[in-house]
């Protein structure tokens, strides 16, 4: 280059700042960043995606259910709209997809796991629960809050001498489901009022009771019965009789003779557990109607939280009893926000539960009492919340959460939200999100790669179209984060999740399709062909359409700012494979030139910086690089821009 030519050098590349006028974008930021990723000091084509398994399913929500049974279990769970909750064992993908629960009317699902059980709540296109929840474990699914049964005792006899106190006793039983829920007292009549069996003991005897299933079928979910009884002195207080339980074959009309038992009233009151805690718990009624419809389910310490509406239609979050994830009471388990404000979702962080409304965030803390006796929810922020049931990603172990508000993507660390979202400089892209399709908006934090992603429907779409990605390796402030907008040109995005790879055990970003197709994972560079995408069916390699456009050169901080320049060319440290297309734009994209060197053939070891010459007269110039072929990718780690001043003004 002529020694009189001026030079401006870039050694750091970050994401696009479309919020600002191009003349205000800092030199290290960009005007466009699509399908790219970052490492310190460089920008590159992002990695592509690989098929994990093909299916005939779509997915609107993904959940990785990991637990320890006889061996480590790794199950991928998703919701297929119009079909229901589905799953595959990632340790045995060849075993194929199986159904957890058929649900044909809802749009999405919320999943929460507790060891070998996964809890499911469902929501419609507006994110509102309209059907009862389910719990799956041990290869069977049961309704949440299952109903007690009307099946009653048919006889009571005194087969031998014993210790049962003479006088009238009332008997009932507790029904346990296959997935660990214990119902309210049984038997019940058709109006759901407790109707026990009474027996008058004629003396000190042992007792034998028979439960008659011949007149009615035991519920499918029934697994075990447990006898409860009163003393002769108090016919309204029931105790759980030690050792008197029996197995039940659900879905049958079996009649069961209970084990003989002999216990005095004094021993009963001194040693047996009081059954009162089961008396008025929320359960389904005898017609199969759920007590409420959970839209979001989340764990909070040793409790489970259920976002829903109560029987009067008021928004509420029910919190279960400690270590009893389906133990709820209408009078004492609910937490309401001031003014009965709506609750969209919830999460736990550092021992505090946060309830998120469309435009608000509240905090409530467990004090060991029933939830109705907790301190009133405290307002954290009266303007930041989310409209999406999947609009929050919480990392409880690390003590932070991401909240997708209409105004931006906020990092929350437990005290207050920052003044500005990480998406502050990407507001024009954020405003493209169609918030009228809230269930299509999903947040995932890939903490190992320091990236947070928002899967979103843009420009009026009702299914996800793009991923808005922020690399926060260098910090979470808007000025530190590196942004890119990502899309898969031939893959119909439906859901995003963080999933443990069954072989490498690494946590990775996985995606499910919005129409029947393959489930895919994001590559990490170890693959044979890491820089290619796939189509929805998973049977065709697709090019990654990556594009990066620098900020205006020679930069807004140059002393000749606003002066017309002659732009002559660039030296670039460019590596990669395939070809990269080059284009140079003048101010406001009104003029452009394509260097003669374009398309530039790339190499992993070019041995020299690439030089491409051109001539453009403009106050500023910006360099655009792009790829459009399968397996093509570029890595840009340095740029020297050459120019000479032309005229102080046009």
Buried (B, 14 or more C-beta within 10 A) or exposed (E): EEEEEBEBEBEBBBBBBBBBEBBEBBBBBBBBBBBBBBEEEBBBBBBBBBBBBBBEBBBBBBBBBEBEEEEEBBBBBBBBBEBBBBBBBBEEBEEEBEBBBEBEEBBBBBBBBBEBBBBBBBBBBBBBBEBBBBBBBEEBBBBBBBBBBBBBBBEBBBEEEBBBBEBEBBBBBBBBBBBBBBBBBBBBEEEBEBBBBEBEBEEBBBBBBBBBBEEEBBBBBBBBBBBBBBBBEEBEBBBBBBEBBBEBEBEEEBBBEBEBBBBBBEBBBEEBEEBEBBBBBBBBBBEEEBBBBBBBBBBBBEBBBBBBBBEEEBBBBBBBBEEBBBBBBBEBBBBBBEEBBBBBBBBBBEEBBBBBBBBBBBBBEBEEEBBEEBEEBEEBBEEBBBBBBBBBBBBBEEEBBBBBBBBBBBBBBBEEBBEBBBBBBBBEBBEBBBBEBBBBBBBBBBBEBBBBBBBBBBEEBBBBBBBBBBBBBBEBEBBBBBBBBBBBEBBBBBBBBBBBBBEEEEBBBBBBBBEBBBBBBBBBEEBEEBBBBBBBBBEEEBBBBBBBBBBBBBBBEBEBEEBBBBBBBBBBBBBBBBBBBBBBBBBEEEEBBBBEBBBBEBEEEBEEEBBBEBEBBBBBBBBBBBBBBBBBBBBBBBBBBBBEEBEEEE
